[in-house]
Amino acid sequence: MILYVKTGCPWCIKVLDYAKDNGIEFTELRNIATPGVSEELIARGGKRQVPYLVDEKSGTEMYESADIIEYLKKF
């Protein structure tokens, strides 16, 4: 799973803390402060909003920390 984040984003921290506390690891964290990543996120999801989860195995992609945490509860 890939998680798009931004340094200092409280909603991103909320998702990352949940994942850490529950032993869930992301294959990649992509920070939108990195050149090109913001454009990649917009092309993928349509907005420059984080956090944004991509689960390539299931084809699931979503914004909103609460929705992402609910999704992660399946693992």
Residue, then its C-alpha position, 0 to 999 in steps of 0.5 A: m500500500i502507498l500512502y501520500v502524506k505531507t510533513g506535519c499534516p495532523w491527519c497523516i500523523k493520525v493514519l500513520d500512528y494507527a498503522k504503527d500501533n496495529g502493525i500495518e506497514f506501507t510499501e511506500l510513503r510519498n511526501i507531496a513536498t517531494p518534487g513531482v509527487s504532488e502532481e502525481l497525486i493530483a493525476r491519480g486522485g484529482k486533488r492535492q489532499v492528503p492523506y491519500l491511500v492506494d492499495e494496489k492489490s485491491g484497486t482501492e484508493m481513498y482520501e480522508s483519514a477516518d475512511i483510511i483507518e476504517y479500511l485499514k481495520k480489515f488488516 
